[in-house]
Amino acid sequence: MIEAVLQEELNGPDEQFIQLSEEAMGGNELDSVKQKEYEMKLDSYLKEKFLPYYTEEGYKRAQSTNMIYHYQYRFEPDSKGKIKLIETEVKQSEIDTASNQYHIKATVEYSSPDEEPSLHQLEGKVIFSTKEGKIGDLHFGQFNTDSTLSNKIQNSQE
């Protein structure tokens, strides 16, 4: 389950997501019926991708803290860069009272025609809901401390 979410999150760009995101956020009339339709399509797409892995509350939390498609949001339609998940390591907590917690490490390769590929290490944690057996919380520490990968993606436009 964690591996599936990491595959979705850390391989891209997701062209369909970018198109839906552009339509949902790029309208001139933010209150228009068409704009609402685009927003609903984007919401449905994200739910289809991630809700099977998250609890309802966990999904809402991940969305509100920008943990759903954190890097995908940085790609523009004309982006030349790509990210690819190279390796993951998932370890369950050794503490009995925290057996629903996992530490994750991921190695992501960023590539672009304009520069040599670079590797980026991401670390985070996942907390499972013991009731539902789904992800209740997922957090990558790098999101708050190192913006190198995010900057490379944002700067990869034509």
C-alpha positions in Angstrom: 0.0 0.0 0.0 2.8 2.4 0.9 4.7 1.4 -2.2 1.7 2.0 -4.4 1.3 5.6 -3.0 5.0 6.3 -3.5 4.8 5.0 -7.1 1.9 7.5 -7.7 3.5 10.4 -5.9 7.1 10.1 -7.1 6.9 9.2 -10.8 5.9 12.0 -13.2 4.8 14.2 -14.6 1.3 12.8 -14.6 0.0 14.4 -17.8 -3.7 13.8 -17.1 -3.3 15.4 -13.6 -1.5 18.4 -15.0 -4.2 19.0 -17.6 -7.0 18.6 -15.1 -5.2 20.9 -12.6 -4.6 23.6 -15.3 -8.3 23.5 -16.2 -9.4 23.6 -12.6 -7.1 26.4 -11.6 -6.7 28.3 -14.8 -10.2 29.6 -15.4 -11.0 33.3 -15.7 -14.4 33.0 -14.0 -13.7 31.2 -10.8 -17.4 31.0 -9.9 -18.5 29.7 -13.3 -20.3 26.4 -13.7 -17.5 25.2 -16.1 -14.9 26.1 -13.5 -16.8 24.0 -10.8 -17.0 21.2 -13.3 -13.2 21.2 -13.8 -12.6 21.3 -10.0 -14.9 18.3 -9.6 -13.1 16.4 -12.3 -9.8 17.1 -10.6 -11.1 16.1 -7.2 -12.6 12.8 -8.7 -9.3 12.0 -10.4 -7.3 12.5 -7.1 -9.8 10.5 -5.1 -9.6 7.6 -7.7 -5.8 7.6 -7.4 -5.4 7.9 -3.6 -8.6 7.2 -1.7 -8.2 3.4 -2.0 -5.0 3.8 0.1 -6.1 6.4 2.6 -8.7 6.7 5.3 -11.2 9.4 4.5 -9.7 11.6 7.2 -6.2 10.8 6.2 -6.9 11.7 2.6 -8.4 15.1 3.7 -5.4 15.8 5.9 -3.0 14.9 3.1 -4.8 17.2 0.7 -5.0 20.1 3.1 -1.3 19.8 3.9 -0.3 19.4 0.2 0.9 15.9 0.7 -1.2 14.6 -2.2 0.8 15.0 -5.4 3.2 17.5 -3.7 5.7 17.3 -6.6 3.1 16.8 -9.4 1.7 20.2 -8.6 5.0 21.8 -9.5 5.0 20.4 -13.1 3.8 22.8 -15.8 2.3 21.5 -19.1 5.5 22.5 -20.9 7.8 20.9 -18.4 10.8 19.1 -19.7 11.8 17.5 -16.4 10.8 14.1 -15.1 10.9 12.3 -11.8 11.3 8.6 -11.3 11.1 6.6 -8.1 14.4 4.5 -8.0 14.3 2.9 -4.7 12.2 2.7 -1.5 12.8 1.4 2.0 9.9 0.9 4.3 10.6 -0.1 7.9 7.9 -0.8 10.6 8.5 0.9 13.9 10.2 -1.4 16.4 8.2 0.1 19.3 5.3 -2.1 20.3 3.0 0.9 20.9 3.8 2.3 17.5 3.5 -0.8 15.4 1.2 1.1 13.0 4.0 3.5 12.2 6.5 3.1 9.3 9.6 5.0 8.4 10.1 5.5 4.7 13.1 6.4 2.6 12.8 7.0 -1.1 15.4 7.8 -3.8 14.0 9.8 -6.7 15.8 10.6 -9.9 15.2 14.0 -11.5 16.1 14.2 -15.2 15.9 16.9 -17.8 17.3 17.4 -21.3 19.2 20.4 -20.0 21.2 18.8 -17.2 22.6 15.6 -15.8 20.2 13.4 -13.9 20.3 13.9 -10.1 19.3 11.8 -7.2 17.2 13.1 -4.3 16.7 11.4 -1.0 13.3 11.7 0.7 12.4 10.6 4.1 9.1 10.4 5.9 6.7 8.5 8.0 3.4 6.8 7.5 0.8 6.1 10.2 -1.8 3.5 9.5 -5.3 3.5 10.9 -5.5 0.3 13.0 -9.3 0.3 12.4 -9.4 0.6 8.6 -5.9 -0.7 7.7 -5.3 2.3 5.5 -3.0 5.3 5.6 -4.1 7.8 8.2 -1.1 10.1 7.8 1.8 10.3 5.4 4.5 13.0 5.7 7.8 13.5 4.0 10.2 15.5 6.1 12.0 16.9 3.0 9.0 18.9 2.0 9.7 21.3 4.8 13.5 21.3 4.9 14.9 20.9 1.4 13.4 22.3 -1.7 16.0 21.2 -4.2 13.8 18.7 -6.0 10.8 21.1 -6.0 13.0 23.9 -7.4 14.4 21.7 -10.2 10.9 20.7 -11.3 9.6 24.3 -11.2 12.6 25.5 -13.2 12.2 22.8 -15.9 9.8 24.7 -18.0 10.7 25.7 -21.6 
